[in-house]
């Protein structure tokens, strides 16, 4: 189960949480994926692509 958009290919990015002591903790920021039915099949689509598709339709 991949966490990437099937249309644009966007995936997760790495980021760092910083404490007051400036300790770095690596965390993942995942893309907001939604599952939608398109032509009888389910695809994972990010909300940015979903918004673009809704604007053109």
Secondary structure, DSSP 8 states (H G I E B T S, - for coil): ---S-TTT----EEEEEE-TT--EEEEEE---EEEEEETTEEEEEEHHHHHHHHHH-
